[in-house]
Amino acid sequence: MIFIDVQDSYRDSIIEDVLLRAAEYALQFDKKEGSASLSLRITDQNEMRTLNQQYRGLDKSTDVLSFPADFLDPDLGSRYLGDVVISFPEAAAQAEKRGHGVEAELQLLVVHGVLHLLGYDHGTAQEKKTMWELQDRVLKDLGLDIEVGEE
């Protein structure tokens, strides 16, 4: 199950089914068997800055943060992978810079965050190559041909 929480100020700008589909496509790379659940939150730069400061020691906003959990949720009867938090303003700015719509950027950030929950990272050149290939594959499966660039 995928839980989506959108800050009220962005609710009219979000099509939850689009985010849900992006997360589901990224979940195909889950290396463990069985169903999994996660939470997606769309928020503002202030909340992202607070979270980034609290958990990463960086006093600035960012586009996406992932908080892996990976435990068995007794209420759901499935693994809870964790939380993905996305800044809508950062997504909108990146979409404009990259020349595609904010909906496409949000899908990219959902995919990126879910891949992190699944254990993928981009700390080394090889990890980045693997993660970017998976990310590109999911985006293509979603019908998106967007230029991600270097991150």
C-alpha positions in Angstrom: 0.0 0.0 0.0 1.2 3.5 -0.8 0.1 6.3 1.4 0.2 9.8 -0.2 0.0 13.0 1.9 0.0 16.3 0.1 0.3 19.6 1.9 -3.0 21.5 1.4 -1.4 24.4 -0.6 -0.4 21.9 -3.3 -3.4 19.6 -3.3 -4.9 21.1 -6.4 -1.6 20.8 -8.3 -1.1 17.1 -7.6 -2.7 14.1 -9.4 -2.2 11.4 -6.8 -2.7 8.5 -9.2 0.3 9.7 -11.2 2.5 9.6 -8.1 1.1 6.2 -7.1 1.9 4.8 -10.5 5.5 6.1 -10.4 6.0 4.5 -7.0 4.5 1.2 -8.1 6.8 1.1 -11.2 9.8 1.7 -9.0 8.8 -1.0 -6.6 9.4 -3.6 -9.3 13.1 -3.5 -8.3 12.3 -4.7 -4.8 14.8 -7.5 -4.1 12.7 -9.0 -1.4 9.6 -11.0 -2.0 6.2 -10.0 -0.8 4.2 -6.8 -0.7 5.6 -3.6 0.5 4.2 -0.3 1.6 5.6 3.3 1.9 4.5 6.9 2.4 4.9 9.8 0.0 4.7 13.4 1.2 4.6 16.5 -0.9 5.5 19.6 1.0 7.1 23.0 1.0 10.7 24.2 1.2 10.4 25.1 4.9 9.5 21.6 5.9 12.2 20.2 3.6 14.8 22.6 5.1 13.9 21.5 8.6 14.1 17.8 7.7 17.4 18.3 5.8 18.8 20.1 8.8 17.6 17.6 11.3 18.6 14.4 9.5 21.5 15.4 7.2 22.9 18.5 9.0 22.3 20.6 5.9 20.6 24.0 6.5 18.9 24.2 3.1 15.9 22.9 1.3 16.3 20.0 -1.1 14.2 18.3 -3.7 13.7 14.8 -2.2 14.5 13.0 1.0 14.1 9.3 1.7 13.8 7.8 5.1 14.3 4.0 4.9 12.6 1.9 7.6 12.1 -1.7 6.2 10.1 -3.4 9.0 7.1 -5.6 9.1 4.0 -3.5 9.7 1.7 -5.8 11.8 -1.4 -3.6 10.9 -0.8 -3.9 7.2 0.8 -7.4 7.1 3.5 -6.1 4.8 6.9 -4.6 4.9 7.0 -0.9 5.5 9.8 0.5 3.4 9.8 4.0 4.7 9.0 7.6 3.7 9.8 9.7 0.7 9.3 13.5 1.1 9.3 15.8 -1.9 9.4 19.6 -2.0 6.9 20.8 -4.6 8.6 24.2 -5.1 12.0 22.5 -5.7 10.3 20.1 -8.1 8.6 23.0 -10.0 11.9 24.9 -10.2 13.8 21.8 -11.5 11.1 21.1 -14.0 11.4 24.6 -15.4 15.2 24.4 -15.5 15.1 21.0 -17.3 12.3 22.0 -19.7 9.6 19.5 -18.8 6.4 19.7 -16.7 6.2 19.6 -12.9 4.2 16.3 -13.1 7.1 14.6 -14.8 9.6 16.0 -12.3 7.4 14.8 -9.4 7.4 11.3 -11.0 11.2 11.4 -11.3 11.6 12.4 -7.7 9.1 9.7 -6.5 11.1 7.0 -8.5 14.4 8.4 -7.2 13.1 8.3 -3.6 11.6 4.8 -3.8 14.8 3.4 -5.3 16.6 4.8 -2.2 14.1 3.0 0.0 14.9 -0.2 -1.9 18.6 0.3 -1.0 19.9 1.9 -4.2 22.3 4.8 -3.8 24.6 7.0 -5.9 27.5 7.5 -3.5 30.0 5.9 -5.9 30.3 6.0 -9.7 29.2 2.4 -10.0 26.2 2.8 -7.6 25.2 6.0 -9.5 25.4 4.2 -12.9 23.2 1.4 -11.6 20.7 3.7 -9.9 20.5 6.0 -12.9 20.0 3.1 -15.3 17.1 1.8 -13.2 15.7 5.3 -12.8 15.8 5.8 -16.6 14.2 2.5 -17.2 11.3 3.3 -14.8 10.8 6.7 -16.4 10.7 5.2 -19.9 8.2 2.5 -18.6 6.1 5.5 -17.4 6.3 7.0 -20.8 8.6 9.8 -19.8 11.5 10.9 -21.9 12.9 13.5 -19.7 16.5 14.8 -19.4 17.6 14.3 -15.8 21.2 15.5 -16.2 23.8 15.2 -13.5 22.6 15.3 -9.9 
